[in-house]
Amino acid sequence: MQSGEPLNLKFNHSVSNSNCAAAELMEMRAMVLDAGGSATTTYAENIGVMAATRIYSTALFVVAGLFAILLGFSPKFGALIHTIPLPVMGGVSIVVFGLIAIAGAKIWVDNKVDFTDSRNLLVAAITLVIGTGDFTLKFGDFAMGGIGTATFGAIILNAVLSYGRK
């Protein structure tokens, strides 16, 4: 989607290269120790939690993560979590995922994406439905879930609908 503004990226190659190297090392560790699991994953839920609490400190999230790992070793804490009724957990999930959606919409607003342009409107509408509907593409043994399908769909749709335009 296009906002009409030029894309000016400031890219620090030394930081990027060290981050990529660290990510690749974690991927290799995961493949060896976790029998093919992915070590590097980001959770959009964190964005929702940050938006709700207005706390953006990465140090605090590291401490919270370590605390959560410690609590994971406590069977009593696990039993306590299982006492929370499913409708309550469902309500919490609705709030968190709603905050994620609004954080995404805020990115569009902040970047002044022109939704009067039907191309932008189509890309957003189609990929939102594909992503939230968990539209899965399967090619033999390969399957791409809704988020991946929506991401590639947005890229392809934007390219096709932008063909021949400035």
N, C-alpha and C positions, 0 to 999 in steps of 0.2 A: 504494500500500500504506500501511497506517496502523499507527502504533505506539501510538496512544492518547494521544500527547502533543500539546498544541497547537502549531501552527506559528507560531513567533515569528521573523519576519524583520527583521533590522536592515539597512536599505538606504541606502547613501550615494548619493543621486541625482547629485551633482556628479561623483563618480568614475565612476558607471555611465554617465552621459551622455557623458563624454569617452571612455570605452572604446568605447561604441557608435559614436560619431562616428569614432574611429580605425578601427574594424572596417569601417565603411561605406566610408571612404576607400580602405582596402585592397581591398575588394570591387570598387569602381569601377576601381581601378588594374588589377586582375586581368582585369576584363571588357574593358578597352581593350587592355592589353599582351599578355595571355595568350589572347586570342580566346575569352573566356567561361569561363576557368578560375577556380576558387575560390581566393582568396588566404588566407582564414582557415580553417584546419582544425586540429583538435587530434588528437593521436594518443594513444590509450589505452595504447600501448606505453610511453609515458613513465611512466605510473603503475606499470607492472610493473617498469621499471628502477629507479624510486625505491624501490619496496618491496624489491627485491632488494639494492640497494646501501645503503639507509637514508640516502641523500643527498637532501635536499629543497631545496637551495639553487638558486633560480632563476638566480642569477648564474652558477653553475657550468654550468647547462644552456645558457645563452646562449653561454658560452665554448666548450662542447662543440659547439654548433650551428655556430658560426663556424668551428671547427676542421674539422668535417665538411664544410662548404661548401668550404673550402680543399682538403681531401683529394679532393673531387669533381672538381677540376680536374687531378688527377694520374692519367694513364692507367696508370702503374705500380701505383698503389694499387688501382685498379679491377681490374687483372690479378691482384693478390694476393688480393683478395676472391673472385674467380672460382676460385681454387685451393681454396677451402674446400669440402669434399665436401657434397653435398646432404643426406645424412643428418645431418650435424652442424648445418647450418642448420635442418633440420626439428626437431631436438632443441632448439635455441635457441628456435625459434618456439613449441614446445610449452610450454617453461618460461615465456616472456614472456606468452603468452596465458593460461596457467594462473594466473600472478600477477595478471593483470588480473581474471580471474573471481573470485579470492579477495579482491581489493581491493573488488570490488562486493559480495560476500557480507559482508565486514567492515562495510560501510556499513549493511547490514540489521541486523547484530548490534549495532553501536554505537547504532543508533536504536531498538533493541528492537522490531523488527517482530514481531508476533505470528503465528507460522506455525501455531499451533493453530487459528486462524481460517481456515476453508476458503477464504474469499474471497482472502486474501493468498496462500495456498498455490497456488490456481489461477492467479492473476495471474502469480506468479513462475514457475511451471512452464511455462505456455503460452508466455509471452514468452521464456523462456530457450531453449526448443526452436525457436521461430520465429527468434530472433536467431542462434543457433549454426548452425541449418540453412540460413541465408541465404535464408529464404522471401521471395521477391520478388513484389510486387504490380505488375501492369501495367494501366494504363488508357490505351489508345491508344499515343501516343508516350511517355507518362510512365511511369517505372518507379521504384519505391521498393525499395531493397535491404533485407536482413534486419534491420539495426540500426534503420533508420527504421520498418519495418513493426512490429518488436517494440516500439519506443518508443510509437508511436501505438496499437498493440494494448494495451499496458499501461494507457495513459490511458483508452481506451475500455472495456476490461474492468473496470477499477477503478470507473469511473463507472456502468456497467451493474450490476455486482454490488453496488455500494454504494447503489443506488437504494432509497429508503425507509428507510434506516438512519440512525442519528444519527452 
